[in-house]
Amino acid sequence: MAAFNKFQVFVLDVASGKHQMQTGTSHVYKVYLTNTAPVATNTVYGTPADLSTANGYTAGGASVGTITGSQTSGTFKFVGGADPTWTASGGSIGPFQYAVLYNSTASGQPLIGWWDYGAAITLTNGNTFLVDIDQTNGILTIA
C-alpha cells in the first residue's frame, strides 16, 4: 500500500476553513494522477501537473465524494467516500507514479496530500487501477 503524504498548506487551509470535511457538508474531493513528483510546498490543483484526458482518464481526476470526519479522544479522522478507480480503454493511461487528493469545491482547489506508488505505472488497455482509501484508519488523522 502506498503511503499518504500531506501537503504543508493543508494545515493552514483547515485552520482557515477552506475544507468542509465534517458530516453534512457538500464539498467534493477528487484524486488525480500525475507522473510529476509532488513537493510538500505545492498548494493548488494542477501543481503537480495532472495527466491529460485520454483512454479512460479524465483530467481533474475521479471523485471520492464527500469526505467525512469524526473525533475520538482528541483525534480527528478523515474518512473518504469511494475509492477512485480508472480503467484504460482504447489505449493506455500514464505513466503516473502519484495520486493527488484535492478539494475540487473550494476556491483555488486546494491540495490535501498524495500517495507515492514508488515507480511509474502505465495502465494498459482493459486494466484497472484504484486508489485504496483506508476506510478504517482514515485518509489522515489530526491529533
N, C-alpha and C positions, 0 to 999 in steps of 0.2 A: 504494500500500500504506500502511496506517495505521501510524504509529509506535507502538512499545511504550513505555510509561511505567511505571516501578517505584514501588510504594508504599514509603515510608520504612521502615515496620515490617518489611518483608521481610528486610532485612539482619539485624536483631536476631532475627527468627524463625529464620533459617538458623543463626545462632550458638547459639540456644537449642535447636536440634534439633527444631523443630516440623515442618519439611519433610523428608520422606524421599524424595529425588529420585534416589538412586543406583539402578543396575540391581538388580533383585531385591527391591525393596520393594513394598509394597502400597498406598501412598497413592494416592488417586484425585483428579484435578484437574479442575475444571469451569470453563466460561466462561458468564457470564450477561450479559444485555443490559439496559441502562439508558439513560434519557434525562436522568438527573441527572449533572451533571459530577462526576467523581471528584476528590478532593482528595488530595494526596500523603500527608497525615497520616491518611487513613482506615485502619482496621485489620482489620475483620472483614466477612464476608459480610452483605449487606443494607444496607451503608452504603458507597456509594450504593445507593438502593433498586432492587430487581430489578423487572422487568416482571411483571405478573400472568399466571397461566396462562390462555391463550386462543389459539384459532385456529392451533394447531400449535406454540405455545411453552409450555414447562413451566417454572414458577418454579423456580429453582435452577440453570437452565441446562442445557447439554449437556456431557457428559464428553469430555475429551481423553484419557482413560485415564490410564495411569501415565506420568509424566514421568521420563525417564531422563537421566543426566548422564555426561559424560566429561571428563577433564582432559588437556590437551596443553600442554606447556611453561609450566605455571603458570596457565593459563586454564581455568576450569571452564565448560562449556557445557551448558545445559539444553535438551533436545530433547523435544517433545511427541509423543504418540501419534497421535491423529487430529484432523483439522480439524473443530471443532464446526460443525454445519450445522442450519439451520431452514428449513422450507418452510411458508409460510402456507397454511392450509386452512380454508375456511368463513368467511373474513374476513381482516382484516389483522393483522400483528404490528407493534407500535410505536405511536408513533415511538420510536426509540432512536438514539443517536449514539456510545455507548461499549459496548465489550465488556470485561468484567472477569474476570480469571483469579484463581481462589482454590483453596485446598486444602479439598476437601469432607470429607476424612477426619479431619484434625487437630482437636483440641479448639478450639472457638470459630470454626472455619472461617476461618483467616487469609487475608488478601488477599496477592496477589503483585504484580499490575500490571494495566494496562489499555491498550486500543487506542482512540484517538480517530479517528473517521471524518470529522471536520471539519464535518459538518452532520447534522441529524436525518434518519433513514431510516425510511420506512414500507414494510414488506414487504407487497405486495398479494397477494391470493388467488392461489395457484398458483406464486408466485415463491419462489426460494430465496436465502438469504444464508449465507455461510460465512466463518468467521474463518480466514484462511490462516496456519497455524502454519509458520514457517520451519524446515523440516527440515534444511537445510544449515547455516545460521548459528546456529540455536537460537533459542529464545524470548528468552533473555538470556544474557549471559556474566558471569562474575565473574573479574576478573583481579587 
